[in-house]
Amino acid sequence: MDIAFIKLDDKAAKFVLSGATPAFANTLRRAMISEVPTLAIEDVRIYDNTSVVFDEILAHRLGLIPIRTDLSVYVPRSECTCGEAGCPICTSTYTLSVEGPRTVYSRDLIPQDPGAVPAEEDIPIIELFEGQKIVLEAHAIVSTGREHVKWQPTTACGYKNYPVVRINEAICDACGMCIEECPRGVLQVEDRRLQVVEERLELCSLCRLCERACLSGGIGEEPAIHIDADESRFIFVVESDGSMPVQEIIERALHYIQKKSDDLVEVLTEISGVAVDEEIRY
């Protein structure tokens, strides 16, 4: 199994996963979405709210604000020594005290820990009019997207099979009809031969419009171009919501898969050992 990055920065990554099965590719996708822990606001104490929205809607909006997460500092409450009472090791506290007229943004949340600030400063929360105000205290905890979408560290995470384009030069007359139909510009004619533009191959969406165009040309009953999917190679696109770098999301997802695999092997080994002992006994 191999991972080759095409693009990698803090916010987004594009890479090719080779030598894997569709089941593993989907497992990696699901792990990045729902098994990487992040901070998100869970408890809100509202002391004053004279805005036009209900307390519940305000709390919901606060919960969806991505928060920068350092997992070397924070742990889930279930693993904390405070007994889920809430302490600086498992809980990040924020205060918000604003008065209209103005628009309230995520930057108006004042964190107790400067390292756990909102991932983006300009996320609008609510617009306050003259005489309206909000005073509250919010507590963010660590959890995963499996519990609620607000703990998902990704805004986009998906993959597709690596495209394979085969051209039968024996029946291809390089008419160019397939080139006109291709929405991604993957094909070209050079020296009177139909060719794949290698640097654009990964953009192929497997729509097979080129195959249909070739058949509509009326030359034979089989298209000169065939589009297939490589079942062992996958193109991934992952975007972070800003709570942590996308590279960390990928690494933590892989560590999660490895841990679950090790746990399964351990359980199967224990079961196998018991079965062998029983056979020997009887």
Order of alpha helices (4+ residues) and beta strands (2+ residues): beta-beta-alpha-beta-alpha-beta-beta-beta-beta-beta-beta-alpha-beta-beta-alpha-beta-alpha
